[in-house]
Amino acid sequence: MPLTDGDTASACAAPAGGRAGLGGRRGAHGRPSAIPWTLLLEVGGRSGAENMAVDVELLERADRTGEAFVRFYRFDPPCLSLGRNEAAVGYDRAAIARLGVDVVRRPTGGAAVWHEHDVTYAVAAPIAAFGGLRQAYRAIHERLAAALRGLGADATLALHRPSPPSTALHRPASCFATPVGGEVLVRGRKVIGSAQARRGKAFLQHGSILLDGSQEKIRVVSRDPQVGGETTLAAALGRTVSFEEVVDAVVAAWDDDVTSTALRRPPPPSSALFLDPAWTWRR
């Protein structure tokens, strides 16, 4: 079955409406019941192609077996990830080559993210675990916001606003440029950018939690750079925040049983797709 963007959520464009929950299947009283989660923690980084291939592999497994996964990882080398339907023509490929920027096109939609000083998370699970894609998008962000509040950040969810004009999808811009409904903000500025895709009865939601640095690299390689609206945990808290610290906070806030397991290191076979220039620069 083909991979498609989420019915209602793509990177940096939250689903409109939908009743939010805290995850899990809802019983007669509307309360979520716990589901078991497998935690996959990769402190050592992978390339952009390998990371996207692993996320797709987890999505396929969730669709096939009904399992639920939450994964935390890094990019090595730092990487520019483009949304699945983003127009590549907006980026200066000569500048990208000159600067040696690693680029990958995600299996999910939306706008670009620069992955360097961040924690990238991925959730792959049956859609029914949250009741729907809208509910999953908001529920996962609620958990992430709770984790950031546990670290001392004043994290809230953005209010719903009308979606940007369709022409905005063809202009290069950081995923963090404009917050939309259900996304995680600190002091009114976006600190997490997320995306969804679905396959059959399962969905993938992954995103970047900004620890430090900036999204300036996107503007450097864009033909028509847009002003960013991001913030970082370091800026919000006035101190350095580690990868491990964020992961521990998210796991503590996850609200379901989480069992840690090892993830095999060899790159999945689908890495070839994400290494193919025909995929990366297809639009």
C-alpha positions in Angstrom: 0.0 0.0 0.0 1.5 3.4 -0.9 2.7 5.9 1.6 0.6 9.1 1.6 0.7 12.4 3.5 -1.6 12.4 6.5 -5.2 13.1 5.7 -5.2 16.3 7.8 -1.6 17.0 8.9 1.6 17.7 7.1 4.8 19.2 8.3 4.1 22.6 10.0 0.4 22.5 9.1 -1.6 21.1 11.9 -5.0 19.4 11.3 -8.0 21.6 11.7 -10.6 20.6 14.3 -10.8 17.2 15.8 -11.1 16.4 19.5 -7.8 16.0 21.3 -7.0 13.2 23.6 -4.0 12.0 25.5 -3.5 8.9 23.4 -4.7 5.4 23.6 -8.0 3.8 22.6 -11.0 5.4 24.2 -13.4 3.5 26.4 -17.0 4.0 27.3 -16.2 7.1 29.5 -14.0 8.7 26.9 -10.8 8.1 28.8 -7.8 6.7 26.8 -6.6 3.2 27.7 -2.9 2.6 27.8 -1.2 0.9 24.9 2.3 -0.5 25.0 5.1 1.5 23.3 8.5 0.4 22.1 11.1 3.1 22.8 14.0 3.3 20.3 16.8 5.6 21.4 19.7 6.4 19.0 22.2 8.7 20.7 24.6 8.2 17.8 23.5 10.0 14.6 22.6 8.6 11.2 22.5 10.3 7.8 19.3 11.9 6.6 18.6 9.1 4.2 19.0 6.4 6.9 16.9 8.3 9.4 14.0 8.6 6.9 14.3 5.0 5.9 14.1 3.9 9.6 11.0 6.0 10.1 9.3 4.5 7.1 10.3 1.0 8.2 8.7 1.6 11.6 5.5 2.9 9.8 5.3 -0.2 7.7 5.8 -2.4 10.8 3.1 -0.5 12.7 0.7 -1.1 9.8 1.6 -4.7 9.4 1.6 -5.8 13.1 -0.3 -3.1 15.1 2.8 -2.2 17.1 3.5 1.3 18.4 6.9 2.9 18.4 8.4 6.1 19.7 12.0 6.9 18.5 14.5 9.6 19.3 17.5 10.3 17.1 20.0 12.7 15.6 21.4 13.5 12.2 25.0 13.0 11.4 26.0 14.9 9.4 23.7 17.9 10.0 20.9 17.8 7.4 18.4 19.9 5.6 15.1 17.9 5.3 12.6 19.0 2.7 8.9 18.3 2.8 7.6 15.6 0.5 5.7 18.1 -1.6 7.9 21.1 -1.2 9.2 22.8 -4.4 12.9 22.1 -4.7 13.2 24.9 -7.3 13.2 27.3 -4.4 16.6 26.2 -3.2 20.0 27.1 -4.6 21.6 23.7 -5.4 24.9 25.4 -6.3 25.0 27.0 -2.8 24.0 23.6 -1.2 26.8 21.8 -3.1 29.4 24.6 -2.3 28.5 24.5 1.4 28.4 20.7 1.5 24.9 20.6 2.9 23.4 17.1 3.3 19.8 17.2 1.9 17.0 14.6 2.2 13.4 14.7 1.2 11.1 13.5 3.9 8.2 11.0 3.4 6.0 13.6 5.1 4.9 17.0 3.7 5.4 20.6 4.6 8.4 22.9 4.8 12.1 22.5 5.4 13.9 21.8 8.7 17.6 22.2 9.5 18.6 19.3 11.8 21.7 20.1 13.8 21.1 21.1 17.4 17.9 19.2 17.9 16.2 16.1 19.1 14.2 14.4 16.3 11.3 12.3 17.4 9.2 9.8 15.5 6.0 8.1 16.4 4.8 5.2 14.3 1.5 3.5 15.5 -1.9 2.4 14.5 -4.2 5.4 13.8 -6.8 3.8 16.0 -4.5 4.2 19.0 -5.4 7.9 19.1 -8.8 7.7 17.4 -7.7 9.5 14.3 -4.9 11.6 12.7 -6.2 14.9 14.1 -6.3 13.5 17.6 -2.9 11.9 17.2 -1.3 15.2 16.1 -2.6 17.2 19.0 -2.2 14.4 21.6 1.5 13.9 20.7 2.1 17.6 20.9 0.3 17.7 24.3 2.8 15.1 25.6 5.7 17.0 24.2 4.5 20.3 25.6 4.1 18.6 29.0 7.7 17.3 28.8 9.0 20.8 28.0 7.1 22.2 30.9 8.8 19.6 33.1 12.1 21.1 32.0 10.9 24.6 33.0 9.8 25.9 29.6 6.4 27.7 29.4 5.2 25.5 26.6 1.7 25.8 25.1 -0.2 24.7 22.0 -0.9 27.2 19.3 -4.5 28.2 18.6 -6.1 27.1 15.3 -5.9 29.7 12.5 -6.8 29.6 8.8 -4.2 27.6 6.7 -1.8 29.7 4.7 -2.6 30.2 1.0 -1.7 27.3 -1.2 1.0 29.4 -3.0 2.9 29.4 0.3 3.7 25.7 -0.3 5.7 26.6 -3.3 7.9 29.2 -1.5 11.0 28.0 0.4 10.6 28.6 4.1 11.5 27.1 7.4 9.0 24.8 9.0 9.3 27.1 12.0 8.4 30.3 10.2 4.7 30.3 11.1 3.1 28.4 13.9 -0.3 26.9 13.2 -3.0 25.2 15.4 -1.9 22.5 17.8 1.9 23.1 17.4 4.1 23.6 20.5 5.1 27.1 21.3 7.3 28.7 24.0 6.6 32.4 24.6 4.6 32.5 21.4 7.4 31.1 19.2 7.6 27.7 17.7 10.0 25.2 19.3 8.8 21.9 17.7 8.0 21.3 14.0 6.1 18.1 13.1 4.8 16.2 10.1 2.5 13.2 9.5 2.1 10.6 6.8 -0.1 7.4 6.8 0.1 3.9 5.4 -2.9 1.8 5.6 -4.1 1.7 9.2 -1.0 3.3 10.6 0.6 6.7 10.7 4.0 8.3 11.1 4.5 11.6 12.9 8.0 12.9 13.3 9.4 16.3 14.1 12.3 18.4 15.4 12.6 19.7 19.0 15.0 22.6 18.8 17.7 22.5 21.5 20.0 25.4 20.3 21.3 27.0 17.2 19.0 28.4 14.5 17.3 27.6 11.1 19.5 30.2 9.4 21.0 27.5 7.1 17.6 27.3 5.3 17.7 31.0 4.6 21.3 30.8 3.3 20.4 28.2 0.6 16.9 29.6 -0.2 16.4 31.6 -3.4 13.6 33.6 -1.6 14.4 33.4 2.1 11.6 33.9 4.6 11.9 35.3 8.1 11.9 32.6 10.7 9.8 32.5 13.9 11.5 29.7 15.9 13.0 29.6 19.4 15.1 27.0 21.1 15.1 25.4 24.6 18.4 27.0 25.3 17.0 30.5 24.6 13.8 29.8 26.5 15.6 28.4 29.6 18.8 30.3 29.5 20.9 27.2 29.8 22.2 24.3 27.7 19.7 21.4 27.4 21.0 18.0 26.4 19.6 15.4 24.1 19.3 12.9 26.9 17.5 15.4 29.2 14.8 16.0 26.6 14.3 12.4 25.9 14.0 11.5 29.6 11.4 14.3 30.0 9.3 13.1 27.0 9.4 9.5 28.2 8.3 10.6 31.7 5.4 12.5 30.1 4.4 9.8 27.7 1.5 8.5 29.9 1.7 4.9 28.6 3.9 1.9 29.2 7.2 2.4 27.3 9.7 -0.5 26.9 13.2 0.3 25.6 14.8 -1.9 23.0 17.8 -1.8 20.7 17.5 -0.7 17.0 19.7 -2.5 14.5 22.3 -0.3 13.0 22.5 -1.4 9.4 20.6 1.0 7.1 17.2 -0.3 5.9 16.9 -1.2 2.2 14.7 1.8 1.6 17.7 4.1 2.3 18.3 3.9 -1.5 15.1 5.8 -2.2 16.1 8.7 0.1 19.6 8.8 -1.5 18.2 9.1 -5.0 18.5 12.6 -6.4 15.4 11.9 -8.5 13.5 11.7 -5.2 15.3 14.5 -3.4 14.9 17.0 -6.3 11.7 15.6 -7.8 9.6 18.8 -7.5 
